[in-house]
């Protein structure tokens, strides 16, 4: 064996192997080993496998013992391959394996290998979970091998042939790496606009006249008020009190009943009214009251849940309230009152997958639920829910619109006196108009970011 210096770091070894193919003939083959981690360039044609293994051992300073059951010839052409990769390839080709004894390597056939030849090795894991690694090891171990996990130290214990264990060691080195993490931020923006307008009119009065045919009285509908101002146990307040008459309805400023009573929905803190009484002569009067209410509102709600998770791991975050309910349950033992809850939460669930180009695939589930106490059924509020469930691909740090919902509603209603409300110009004295408009917009923004050390 001769040593040949090279221009690069490391060393180059060239071994001249004389292979006796037949009496009187010989063939010279070359094995070259270069680099700190031995890299083989080999060329063999119909060479005895024992001679090949012995040459590899001498070149790489390996103590190799070859069993007598190892027989056969090999032909190969390999360039710049790892020592152990080359050795494993040769052994697999012939159904062989190796057993590690101290600083020696015993090459035996698979059929010859026994339980006593198996090696036990512990693989402590620093980043990966032993529970996640176990299914992978189970798939590559030999049939007689045994694999255990130690949750206390987060380690994998393997009892197998040395060749298989060395393969596992290289695989675990690639798998036991620190997982990248992803910060996922969601912004939920809700914008609502509402507009309502209500116009109403009330008018009436009293006219009393006397002619040859007798007395004539024209007035609005009867109020049912006695001369004492009471009807049964009910009392209508006197004019001038703090009671707002359009809310009660049927009495004008003069104290006479309205003929047309279609007020707007005004009251304390909402809308207004203007009342006029025209003259009072001989008990004759005309009351007119106009009422109007207009409401305009704008609202914006911003929710911004954030969650961080490891690559390919699902993360969930939620915040909300639980509404308790009393439920009557009947069983064979009797009837009992139990308390159940309804959840109204803001929940974000995300599973990120980081690609080689740092693009992130996200499986997103987003749900926003809130109680609506303005609409109750048996004193139980309804639950207003918006949700999104989708999968998308996003660049690192990029913000995308996950979805948007726009809801518009418009309503118009009219309360009127039939026929009279259709008269041009004066028809407005016999009707009430109500208009309402609402617009709600929901937008969801998602921004994933890879967390780097």
HELIX and SHEET records of a PDB file:
HELIX    1   1 UNK A   49  UNK A   59  1                                  11    
HELIX    2   2 UNK A   83  UNK A   93  1                                  11    
HELIX    3   3 UNK A  115  UNK A  117  5                                   3    
HELIX    4   4 UNK A  130  UNK A  140  1                                  11    
HELIX    5   5 UNK A  162  UNK A  175  1                                  14    
HELIX    6   6 UNK A  245  UNK A  248  1                                   4    
HELIX    7   7 UNK A  420  UNK A  422  5                                   3    
HELIX    8   8 UNK A  426  UNK A  430  5                                   5    
SHEET    1   A 5 UNK A   2  UNK A   4  0                                        
SHEET    2   A 5 UNK A  12  UNK A  22 -1                                        
SHEET    3   A 5 UNK A  25  UNK A  34 -1                                        
SHEET    4   A 5 UNK A  39  UNK A  48 -1                                        
SHEET    5   A 5 UNK A  73  UNK A  82 -1                                        
SHEET    1   B 3 UNK A  63  UNK A  66  0                                        
SHEET    2   B 3 UNK A 104  UNK A 109  1                                        
SHEET    3   B 3 UNK A  96  UNK A 101 -1                                        
SHEET    1   C 3 UNK A 119  UNK A 124  0                                        
SHEET    2   C 3 UNK A 155  UNK A 160 -1                                        
SHEET    3   C 3 UNK A 146  UNK A 150 -1                                        
SHEET    1   D 3 UNK A 214  UNK A 219  0                                        
SHEET    2   D 3 UNK A 181  UNK A 211 -1                                        
SHEET    3   D 3 UNK A 258  UNK A 262 -1                                        
SHEET    1   E 4 UNK A 214  UNK A 219  0                                        
SHEET    2   E 4 UNK A 181  UNK A 211 -1                                        
SHEET    3   E 4 UNK A 284  UNK A 303 -1                                        
SHEET    4   E 4 UNK A 272  UNK A 281 -1                                        
SHEET    1   F 3 UNK A 214  UNK A 219  0                                        
SHEET    2   F 3 UNK A 181  UNK A 211 -1                                        
SHEET    3   F 3 UNK A 306  UNK A 310 -1                                        
SHEET    1   G 4 UNK A 214  UNK A 219  0                                        
SHEET    2   G 4 UNK A 181  UNK A 211 -1                                        
SHEET    3   G 4 UNK A 431  UNK A 451 -1                                        
SHEET    4   G 4 UNK A 399  UNK A 416 -1                                        
SHEET    1   H 2 UNK A 230  UNK A 231  0                                        
SHEET    2   H 2 UNK A 234  UNK A 235 -1                                        
SHEET    1   I 4 UNK A 314  UNK A 331  0                                        
SHEET    2   I 4 UNK A 334  UNK A 354 -1                                        
SHEET    3   I 4 UNK A 359  UNK A 377 -1                                        
SHEET    4   I 4 UNK A 380  UNK A 395 -1                                        
END                                                                             
